[in-house]
Amino acid sequence: MLIAYGTEKGCLVEHGDFSLSHAVPENSVWLDLVEPSFEEEKAVEALFKMDIPTRGELAEIEASSRLYQEDGAAFMTANLIRRGDDERPESSPVTFIIKGNTLITIRYHHPQAFPVYIRQAMKPQPGEPTGNITGWSILISLLEAVVDRAADHLERVGAIVDDTSKQVFDTSFIQKKVGERKRKKPKNLEELLGKVGEEGDFNSKMRESLVSISRMVTYMTAIVEAMKQSKDMKENRSRLKILQRDIVSLTDHASFLSGKIGFLLDAVLGMISIEQNGIIKIFSVAAVVFLPPTLVASIYGMNFGHMPELNWEWGYPFAIFLMIASAILPFVYFRRKGWL
């Protein structure tokens, strides 16, 4: 799908998804190729006289394949992330091409920052001077929207991690009563482990995205500084510096969250191990408790010809009492020691 955008009265205007039989409007400042077909790619290449990278080339990770200039255009690729319908992170490269005054974007997924920026750019801003909307200004505004969304995502990750941390280290499920510890219903540690792992995966993908955007912004800054410093370019350069600082702060925050998630994962695994050890301890104590009664029953189950208790009138009750007592005494001892 190929969507063209122009400008009118300082606002972004959508020309729509048009057929290739119609020429691209001359006043278009942004061409958005969403999962483009082969014909659409060839039409844009013929219009701007340049080669558009294929989907396979977008996935290459070396900097020389993601940030370069060719045919009078600047090609920049960054990984953008979004939460899918199932709340799982989806990361995919998006290519931004600047040639002259036109921005061309190539993407095969739908980051939420794009429609957010488009809605804002189409609304007139009352009381504010309307500046020129160029390909560079649209690109910077898109990246600002992407960084804003990244900040929102990291805030959500932080909130989920804090909530999970409270559940993991919550000691209210242990109540002391007359010197003893009484447990409430245990926490579902497996569910907490899955939640922490999911947020850790999202945070790592977000950090990877921020690093790629940071490299792209650094590359853009070098290009802008080499261009003629008009009023618009000076404003773009200052916006890029602010954007770079925001990205650095978000990257640091993502690194902090990564360390916290790693600690939380270790804590949850440790608690699962403690729970498992507690279960094993119960079985071990139960085996020890029932060992003496088994020994008594084994002794009186022997088939020797001369056993004094066999002809004793109270032999059977005595054996039953001895087995019960040998089971109760270890149980009471273990309770006193706090092992149960």
C-alpha distance (Angstrom), angle and dihedral (degrees) to the residues before:
residue distance angle dihedral
M1 . . .
L2 3.78 . .
I3 3.82 118.4 .
A4 3.80 122.5 -177.3
Y5 3.80 125.3 -156.5
G6 3.76 128.8 -164.8
T7 3.79 135.5 175.1
E8 3.76 132.2 -104.2
K9 3.83 126.4 173.0
G10 3.77 91.7 -13.9
C11 3.82 93.6 -52.3
L12 3.76 133.6 106.3
V13 3.80 114.0 -105.4
E14 3.78 125.1 -164.2
H15 3.78 116.6 -135.3
G16 3.78 89.1 -168.7
D17 3.77 137.3 -129.2
F18 3.77 99.8 -49.1
S19 3.76 133.3 -172.7
L20 3.77 118.8 -100.4
S21 3.78 88.2 -121.9
H22 3.82 87.1 73.7
A23 3.76 121.0 70.1
V24 3.77 119.6 -114.3
P25 3.85 108.6 -97.7
E26 3.77 111.4 -98.7
N27 3.83 94.3 -131.2
S28 3.80 93.0 56.4
V29 3.80 112.9 130.3
W30 3.79 97.3 174.5
L31 3.79 131.6 38.1
D32 3.80 112.8 -170.5
L33 3.81 113.7 -162.0
V34 3.81 108.5 -165.6
E35 3.80 111.4 -173.2
P36 3.83 88.7 -26.6
S37 3.76 123.2 -153.9
F38 3.78 122.9 -126.2
E39 3.81 90.7 -103.4
E40 3.80 92.5 52.4
E41 3.79 92.0 50.5
K42 3.80 91.3 50.0
A43 3.82 91.5 48.5
V44 3.82 92.1 53.5
E45 3.81 91.4 44.6
A46 3.81 90.6 52.7
L47 3.80 92.0 46.9
F48 3.82 95.8 50.9
K49 3.82 97.7 27.4
M50 3.80 95.8 -127.0
D51 3.80 140.5 107.3
I52 3.81 116.7 -102.4
P53 3.82 113.9 -146.4
T54 3.78 115.7 -111.6
R55 3.79 124.3 -122.3
G56 3.78 90.7 -99.8
E57 3.80 91.5 52.3
L58 3.82 90.5 51.5
A59 3.80 90.2 61.6
E60 3.82 94.5 57.3
I61 3.78 110.8 113.1
E62 3.82 103.5 -158.6
A63 3.80 113.6 107.0
S64 3.82 93.9 -127.1
S65 3.81 89.4 61.4
R66 3.79 94.6 46.1
L67 3.80 103.6 40.0
Y68 3.79 117.7 39.3
Q69 3.80 145.0 116.5
E70 3.78 123.0 -122.7
D71 3.81 137.2 157.6
G72 3.80 90.3 7.8
A73 3.80 92.6 -57.5
A74 3.80 134.2 105.9
F75 3.82 115.6 -128.6
M76 3.82 117.5 -159.5
T77 3.80 127.8 172.6
A78 3.80 128.6 -171.2
N79 3.79 134.7 170.5
L80 3.80 111.9 -111.6
I81 3.78 122.1 -166.6
R82 3.78 134.2 -151.7
R83 3.78 138.6 169.8
G84 3.78 111.9 -108.6
D85 3.78 127.5 -140.3
D86 3.81 89.1 -85.5
E87 3.83 90.8 50.3
R88 3.80 90.9 -110.4
P89 3.82 118.0 134.6
E90 3.77 117.9 -102.4
S91 3.80 118.0 -165.1
S92 3.78 122.8 -173.5
P93 3.83 135.2 158.5
V94 3.80 118.9 -103.8
T95 3.80 120.5 -164.1
F96 3.81 122.3 -146.2
I97 3.81 117.5 -163.5
I98 3.79 122.9 -170.4
K99 3.78 118.2 -166.6
G100 3.77 117.9 165.6
N101 3.78 107.4 -46.2
T102 3.80 96.0 -23.4
L103 3.78 130.1 95.2
I104 3.81 120.2 -153.6
T105 3.80 120.6 -168.9
I106 3.79 125.4 -168.1
R107 3.79 118.0 -166.3
Y108 3.77 138.4 157.2
H109 3.78 98.8 -162.7
H110 3.80 136.4 41.7
P111 3.82 115.9 -107.1
Q112 3.81 110.9 -166.0
A113 3.81 91.1 -130.0
F114 3.82 92.4 72.4
P115 3.83 98.6 61.4
V116 3.82 89.7 39.2
Y117 3.81 91.4 56.7
I118 3.81 93.1 42.5
R119 3.81 92.2 54.2
Q120 3.79 91.4 49.2
A121 3.80 95.0 45.0
M122 3.82 91.9 51.1
K123 3.79 92.7 56.1
P124 3.81 118.1 84.7
Q125 3.79 113.4 -122.0
P126 3.83 108.1 -134.1
G127 3.75 116.1 -145.5
E128 3.81 93.9 16.3
P129 3.79 125.5 101.4
T130 3.77 111.9 -109.9
G131 3.78 111.0 -124.3
N132 3.75 130.0 -163.5
I133 3.79 114.0 -77.2
T134 3.78 108.5 -142.2
G135 3.76 134.5 166.1
W136 3.81 89.8 -98.3
S137 3.81 93.9 50.8
I138 3.82 91.1 48.2
L139 3.81 90.8 49.8
I140 3.80 92.8 50.3
S141 3.81 91.4 45.4
L142 3.80 90.3 51.0
L143 3.80 90.9 51.4
E144 3.81 90.1 47.8
A145 3.80 89.1 53.5
V146 3.81 90.0 48.1
V147 3.81 91.4 51.4
D148 3.81 91.0 47.3
R149 3.79 89.9 53.1
A150 3.80 89.6 47.1
A151 3.80 89.5 54.0
D152 3.81 90.2 51.1
H153 3.80 91.0 49.5
L154 3.80 92.2 49.4
E155 3.80 90.9 48.8
R156 3.80 88.8 53.2
V157 3.80 91.5 48.2
G158 3.81 89.9 49.8
A159 3.81 91.8 50.0
I160 3.82 92.1 49.3
V161 3.81 91.4 47.2
D162 3.82 91.6 49.5
D163 3.79 91.8 48.6
T164 3.81 91.3 48.0
S165 3.80 90.6 47.6
K166 3.81 90.6 54.7
Q167 3.79 90.4 51.3
V168 3.79 93.3 47.6
F169 3.80 96.2 47.9
D170 3.80 96.5 34.3
T171 3.83 107.5 131.0
S172 3.81 95.5 -176.3
F173 3.81 89.5 94.8
I174 3.82 87.1 70.8
Q175 3.79 114.9 72.7
K176 3.75 125.6 -178.7
K177 3.77 116.5 -137.6
V178 3.79 122.1 176.7
G179 3.78 91.9 -23.5
E180 3.80 93.2 -49.2
R181 3.81 131.2 106.7
K182 3.76 116.9 -121.3
R183 3.81 118.7 -169.1
K184 3.75 126.9 -148.0
K185 3.77 123.9 -152.7
P186 3.83 106.7 -44.4
K187 3.80 121.4 -115.7
N188 3.80 121.0 -102.2
L189 3.79 95.8 -111.7
E190 3.81 93.9 174.4
E191 3.81 90.2 59.3
L192 3.81 91.2 47.8
L193 3.80 89.8 49.2
G194 3.80 90.9 53.6
K195 3.81 91.7 48.2
V196 3.81 93.1 50.0
G197 3.80 91.7 46.6
E198 3.80 91.9 50.6
E199 3.81 92.8 50.7
G200 3.80 90.0 45.6
D201 3.80 90.3 54.9
F202 3.80 91.1 48.7
N203 3.81 92.0 47.6
S204 3.81 92.6 51.1
K205 3.81 91.2 50.5
M206 3.81 90.0 47.6
R207 3.80 91.3 51.8
E208 3.81 90.3 49.6
S209 3.81 88.8 50.8
L210 3.81 92.7 49.7
V211 3.81 91.4 50.3
S212 3.81 91.7 52.5
I213 3.81 91.4 46.9
S214 3.81 90.2 48.9
R215 3.82 91.1 54.4
M216 3.77 89.7 48.1
V217 3.81 93.0 50.2
T218 3.82 90.7 49.1
Y219 3.79 89.1 52.1
M220 3.81 91.3 47.5
T221 3.80 90.9 50.5
A222 3.80 91.2 54.6
I223 3.82 90.8 50.7
V224 3.81 93.5 47.6
E225 3.81 92.8 48.9
A226 3.81 89.9 51.8
M227 3.83 91.8 53.1
K228 3.78 127.3 82.4
Q229 3.79 107.0 -73.8
S230 3.76 102.0 -124.3
K231 3.80 122.2 162.3
D232 3.80 91.9 -93.5
M233 3.79 92.8 48.3
K234 3.80 92.4 49.7
E235 3.79 88.8 52.6
N236 3.81 90.5 47.7
R237 3.79 90.8 50.7
S238 3.81 92.3 52.3
R239 3.81 90.7 47.6
L240 3.80 89.8 51.1
K241 3.80 91.4 53.0
I242 3.80 91.0 51.8
L243 3.79 89.9 46.3
Q244 3.81 91.0 51.1
R245 3.82 91.3 52.3
D246 3.81 90.8 49.6
I247 3.79 91.1 50.8
V248 3.81 91.9 49.8
S249 3.80 91.5 51.1
L250 3.82 92.0 48.0
T251 3.81 91.4 47.6
D252 3.79 90.1 52.7
H253 3.80 90.1 48.5
A254 3.81 90.7 49.6
S255 3.81 89.2 51.7
F256 3.81 89.8 50.9
L257 3.80 90.7 50.4
S258 3.79 90.0 47.9
G259 3.80 90.7 57.0
K260 3.79 91.8 45.8
I261 3.80 91.8 49.4
G262 3.81 90.6 49.5
F263 3.81 90.5 52.1
L264 3.80 90.7 47.0
L265 3.80 91.9 50.5
D266 3.79 90.2 52.4
A267 3.81 90.1 48.1
V268 3.81 93.6 50.8
L269 3.81 91.6 47.1
G270 3.80 89.0 49.1
M271 3.79 91.5 51.7
I272 3.79 91.3 48.2
S273 3.80 87.7 52.3
I274 3.81 90.3 49.9
E275 3.79 91.2 50.4
Q276 3.79 90.9 49.3
N277 3.79 91.1 48.2
G278 3.80 89.1 51.1
I279 3.79 90.9 54.0
I280 3.80 91.7 48.2
K281 3.82 89.1 48.2
I282 3.81 90.9 54.9
F283 3.80 91.5 52.6
S284 3.80 90.8 46.3
V285 3.82 92.6 51.0
A286 3.80 90.8 45.8
A287 3.80 89.9 53.0
V288 3.82 90.6 50.6
V289 3.83 92.2 46.6
F290 3.80 93.3 52.9
L291 3.78 95.1 42.2
P292 3.87 97.2 82.7
P293 3.85 93.9 48.9
T294 3.78 88.4 49.3
L295 3.79 90.0 50.9
V296 3.84 91.5 50.9
A297 3.80 91.7 47.7
S298 3.81 90.4 48.0
I299 3.78 91.9 52.1
Y300 3.80 94.5 50.9
G301 3.77 90.6 42.3
M302 3.79 91.5 65.5
N303 3.81 116.4 113.3
F304 3.80 99.6 -136.5
G305 3.76 117.1 147.6
H306 3.81 95.8 -132.4
M307 3.84 115.2 47.0
P308 3.84 113.8 146.0
E309 3.83 95.0 -146.1
L310 3.81 95.0 54.3
N311 3.80 93.2 78.0
W312 3.80 94.7 35.5
E313 3.83 114.6 111.8
W314 3.80 93.0 -140.0
G315 3.80 95.4 38.1
Y316 3.78 96.6 105.8
P317 3.88 95.9 48.6
F318 3.80 88.7 44.1
A319 3.83 91.4 54.7
I320 3.83 91.9 47.5
F321 3.80 91.0 48.7
L322 3.78 91.2 48.0
M323 3.82 92.2 52.2
I324 3.82 92.7 48.1
A325 3.79 92.4 46.9
S326 3.81 92.6 47.8
A327 3.82 88.7 53.8
I328 3.83 96.6 45.2
L329 3.81 97.4 47.2
P330 3.85 96.2 59.1
F331 3.82 90.0 43.6
V332 3.83 91.6 53.6
Y333 3.79 90.5 45.9
F334 3.80 92.9 51.8
R335 3.82 91.0 47.8
R336 3.79 90.9 52.5
K337 3.79 90.1 50.9
G338 3.81 90.4 50.7
W339 3.79 93.9 -120.4
L340 3.81 91.1 127.9
